[in-house]
Amino acid sequence: MNDQELQNLLYSLLPTPAYIFGAILFGVIGFVAYRFGKKTQRVKTKWLGVVMMFYPYVTGSDTRLLYAVGFLLCGAIYYYRHE
């Protein structure tokens, strides 16, 4: 493998700017949900916030999966906000 092929391979493994933006966005939303759940004693909201903060580490670098799971978790937090 020459240097150009190695460089192209390593570059393809880097996350895209859209992935980085989504990871930061959903991490901040998860932190806010965690703080809200902790302050109001809502256990489901608190743990959904924790999951939302850390799930980007599990999704790899698949941007579509990141946004799909993020929107599903946002919907779950919205659903459980008054429970």
ROZA-618531 format. One record per residue: residue number from 1; residue in three letters; chain; y negated, z, x negated of N, C-alpha, C in turn. Coordinates in steps of 0.05 Angstrom, whole numbers. Example, Ala and Ser with C-alpha at 12.3 -4.5 7.8 and 13.67 -1.06 7.14 Angstrom:
<pts>
+-----+-----+---+--------+--------+--------+--------+--------+--------+--------+--------+--------+
!   k !   r ! c !   n.yy !   n.zz !   n.xx !  ca.yy !  ca.zz !  ca.xx !   c.yy !   c.zz !   c.xx !
+-----+-----+---+--------+--------+--------+--------+--------+--------+--------+--------+--------+
!   1 ! ala ! A !    114 !    156 !   -264 !     90 !    156 !   -246 !     66 !    156 !   -264 !
!   2 ! ser ! A !     45 !    142 !   -257 !     21 !    143 !   -273 !     -1 !    157 !   -258 !
+-----+-----+---+--------+--------+--------+--------+--------+--------+--------+--------+--------+
</pts>
This chain:
<pts>
+-----+-----+---+--------+--------+--------+--------+--------+--------+--------+--------+--------+
!   k !   r ! c !   n.yy !   n.zz !   n.xx !  ca.yy !  ca.zz !  ca.xx !   c.yy !   c.zz !   c.xx !
+-----+-----+---+--------+--------+--------+--------+--------+--------+--------+--------+--------+
!   1 ! met ! A !     23 !      0 !    -17 !      0 !      0 !      0 !    -25 !      0 !    -18 !
!   2 ! asn ! A !    -42 !    -19 !    -14 !    -66 !    -20 !    -31 !    -88 !     -2 !    -19 !
!   3 ! asp ! A !   -110 !      0 !    -33 !   -132 !     18 !    -25 !   -144 !     10 !      1 !
!   4 ! gln ! A !   -147 !    -16 !      6 !   -159 !    -25 !     31 !   -142 !    -18 !     55 !
!   5 ! glu ! A !   -116 !    -22 !     53 !    -98 !    -14 !     75 !    -98 !     16 !     80 !
!   6 ! leu ! A !    -98 !     31 !     59 !    -99 !     60 !     61 !   -125 !     69 !     74 !
!   7 ! gln ! A !   -147 !     57 !     66 !   -173 !     64 !     78 !   -174 !     57 !    108 !
!   8 ! asn ! A !   -163 !     34 !    115 !   -162 !     26 !    144 !   -144 !     45 !    160 !
!   9 ! leu ! A !   -122 !     53 !    148 !   -104 !     72 !    162 !   -118 !     99 !    166 !
!  10 ! leu ! A !   -131 !    109 !    146 !   -145 !    135 !    148 !   -168 !    133 !    168 !
!  11 ! tyr ! A !   -182 !    111 !    168 !   -204 !    107 !    187 !   -195 !    106 !    215 !
!  12 ! ser ! A !   -171 !     95 !    220 !   -161 !     93 !    247 !   -152 !    120 !    258 !
!  13 ! leu ! A !   -147 !    140 !    240 !   -139 !    166 !    249 !   -163 !    184 !    256 !
!  14 ! leu ! A !   -187 !    176 !    250 !   -210 !    192 !    256 !   -217 !    191 !    286 !
!  15 ! pro ! A !   -226 !    213 !    298 !   -234 !    212 !    326 !   -259 !    195 !    330 !
!  16 ! thr ! A !   -261 !    183 !    353 !   -285 !    167 !    360 !   -308 !    186 !    367 !
!  17 ! pro ! A !   -333 !    176 !    367 !   -355 !    192 !    376 !   -353 !    201 !    405 !
!  18 ! ala ! A !   -341 !    185 !    422 !   -336 !    193 !    450 !   -317 !    216 !    452 !
!  19 ! tyr ! A !   -297 !    217 !    434 !   -278 !    239 !    434 !   -292 !    265 !    425 !
!  20 ! ile ! A !   -308 !    263 !    404 !   -322 !    286 !    393 !   -342 !    297 !    414 !
!  21 ! phe ! A !   -356 !    279 !    428 !   -375 !    287 !    449 !   -360 !    301 !    471 !
!  22 ! gly ! A !   -337 !    290 !    480 !   -322 !    302 !    501 !   -310 !    329 !    494 !
!  23 ! ala ! A !   -301 !    331 !    469 !   -289 !    357 !    460 !   -311 !    378 !    460 !
!  24 ! ile ! A !   -335 !    372 !    451 !   -356 !    391 !    450 !   -365 !    398 !    479 !
!  25 ! leu ! A !   -368 !    377 !    496 !   -376 !    382 !    524 !   -357 !    399 !    539 !
!  26 ! phe ! A !   -331 !    393 !    538 !   -312 !    409 !    552 !   -308 !    436 !    540 !
!  27 ! gly ! A !   -312 !    439 !    514 !   -311 !    465 !    501 !   -333 !    483 !    511 !
!  28 ! val ! A !   -357 !    472 !    514 !   -380 !    488 !    524 !   -376 !    495 !    553 !
!  29 ! ile ! A !   -366 !    476 !    569 !   -361 !    482 !    597 !   -339 !    504 !    599 !
!  30 ! gly ! A !   -319 !    502 !    582 !   -298 !    523 !    582 !   -309 !    550 !    574 !
!  31 ! phe ! A !   -327 !    551 !    555 !   -339 !    576 !    547 !   -355 !    588 !    570 !
!  32 ! val ! A !   -371 !    572 !    584 !   -386 !    581 !    606 !   -368 !    591 !    628 !
!  33 ! ala ! A !   -346 !    577 !    634 !   -327 !    586 !    654 !   -314 !    612 !    646 !
!  34 ! tyr ! A !   -307 !    615 !    621 !   -295 !    640 !    611 !   -314 !    663 !    615 !
!  35 ! arg ! A !   -339 !    660 !    607 !   -359 !    681 !    610 !   -364 !    688 !    640 !
!  36 ! phe ! A !   -365 !    667 !    657 !   -368 !    672 !    686 !   -344 !    687 !    697 !
!  37 ! gly ! A !   -320 !    679 !    690 !   -296 !    692 !    700 !   -294 !    721 !    690 !
!  38 ! lys ! A !   -302 !    725 !    665 !   -301 !    753 !    654 !   -322 !    770 !    668 !
!  39 ! lys ! A !   -346 !    760 !    672 !   -367 !    775 !    684 !   -361 !    782 !    714 !
!  40 ! thr ! A !   -349 !    763 !    728 !   -344 !    768 !    757 !   -315 !    776 !    763 !
!  41 ! gln ! A !   -300 !    783 !    742 !   -272 !    792 !    745 !   -254 !    771 !    759 !
!  42 ! arg ! A !   -258 !    746 !    754 !   -241 !    725 !    765 !   -222 !    715 !    743 !
!  43 ! val ! A !   -198 !    724 !    745 !   -178 !    720 !    724 !   -171 !    690 !    721 !
!  44 ! lys ! A !   -168 !    675 !    743 !   -161 !    647 !    741 !   -183 !    631 !    727 !
!  45 ! thr ! A !   -207 !    637 !    735 !   -230 !    622 !    723 !   -232 !    629 !    693 !
!  46 ! lys ! A !   -228 !    654 !    686 !   -229 !    662 !    658 !   -208 !    647 !    642 !
!  47 ! trp ! A !   -183 !    646 !    651 !   -162 !    633 !    635 !   -164 !    603 !    636 !
!  48 ! leu ! A !   -175 !    592 !    657 !   -180 !    563 !    657 !   -201 !    556 !    637 !
!  49 ! gly ! A !   -221 !    574 !    633 !   -241 !    570 !    613 !   -229 !    571 !    585 !
!  50 ! val ! A !   -210 !    589 !    580 !   -197 !    591 !    554 !   -181 !    565 !    549 !
!  51 ! val ! A !   -166 !    556 !    569 !   -151 !    531 !    566 !   -169 !    508 !    560 !
!  52 ! met ! A !   -192 !    507 !    574 !   -211 !    485 !    571 !   -224 !    485 !    543 !
!  53 ! met ! A !   -227 !    508 !    531 !   -239 !    509 !    505 !   -219 !    499 !    483 !
!  54 ! phe ! A !   -193 !    503 !    487 !   -174 !    497 !    466 !   -156 !    473 !    471 !
!  55 ! tyr ! A !   -157 !    460 !    494 !   -139 !    437 !    499 !   -146 !    413 !    482 !
!  56 ! pro ! A !   -171 !    408 !    473 !   -176 !    384 !    456 !   -159 !    384 !    430 !
!  57 ! tyr ! A !   -150 !    408 !    421 !   -134 !    409 !    397 !   -106 !    398 !    403 !
!  58 ! val ! A !    -97 !    398 !    428 !    -70 !    389 !    435 !    -69 !    360 !    442 !
!  59 ! thr ! A !    -91 !    348 !    451 !    -91 !    321 !    461 !    -90 !    300 !    439 !
!  60 ! gly ! A !    -92 !    308 !    414 !    -93 !    289 !    392 !   -119 !    274 !    392 !
!  61 ! ser ! A !   -119 !    248 !    387 !   -144 !    233 !    387 !   -145 !    213 !    409 !
!  62 ! asp ! A !   -131 !    218 !    432 !   -131 !    201 !    455 !   -155 !    208 !    473 !
!  63 ! thr ! A !   -175 !    191 !    472 !   -200 !    197 !    487 !   -196 !    198 !    517 !
!  64 ! arg ! A !   -180 !    179 !    527 !   -175 !    178 !    556 !   -161 !    203 !    566 !
!  65 ! leu ! A !   -141 !    212 !    551 !   -127 !    237 !    558 !   -146 !    261 !    557 !
!  66 ! leu ! A !   -163 !    262 !    538 !   -183 !    283 !    535 !   -200 !    285 !    560 !
!  67 ! tyr ! A !   -211 !    262 !    569 !   -229 !    262 !    592 !   -213 !    267 !    618 !
!  68 ! ala ! A !   -189 !    256 !    620 !   -173 !    260 !    645 !   -167 !    290 !    648 !
!  69 ! val ! A !   -157 !    303 !    628 !   -150 !    331 !    629 !   -175 !    348 !    633 !
!  70 ! gly ! A !   -197 !    340 !    620 !   -222 !    355 !    623 !   -233 !    355 !    651 !
!  71 ! phe ! A !   -232 !    331 !    664 !   -241 !    329 !    691 !   -223 !    345 !    710 !
!  72 ! leu ! A !   -197 !    344 !    705 !   -178 !    360 !    722 !   -183 !    390 !    719 !
!  73 ! leu ! A !   -188 !    399 !    695 !   -194 !    427 !    691 !   -221 !    435 !    703 !
!  74 ! cys ! A !   -241 !    417 !    701 !   -266 !    422 !    715 !   -263 !    425 !    745 !
!  75 ! gly ! A !   -246 !    407 !    756 !   -240 !    409 !    785 !   -226 !    435 !    792 !
!  76 ! ala ! A !   -208 !    444 !    775 !   -194 !    469 !    780 !   -213 !    493 !    779 !
!  77 ! ile ! A !   -231 !    492 !    759 !   -251 !    514 !    757 !   -269 !    514 !    782 !
!  78 ! tyr ! A !   -277 !    490 !    791 !   -294 !    488 !    814 !   -279 !    499 !    839 !
!  79 ! tyr ! A !   -254 !    493 !    841 !   -238 !    501 !    864 !   -235 !    532 !    864 !
!  80 ! tyr ! A !   -230 !    544 !    841 !   -225 !    573 !    839 !   -250 !    589 !    835 !
!  81 ! arg ! A !   -274 !    578 !    836 !   -298 !    593 !    830 !   -304 !    615 !    850 !
!  82 ! his ! A !   -295 !    613 !    874 !   -301 !    633 !    895 !   -276 !    649 !    903 !
!  83 ! glu ! A !   -255 !    646 !    889 !   -230 !    660 !    897 !   -231 !    689 !    887 !
+-----+-----+---+--------+--------+--------+--------+--------+--------+--------+--------+--------+
</pts>
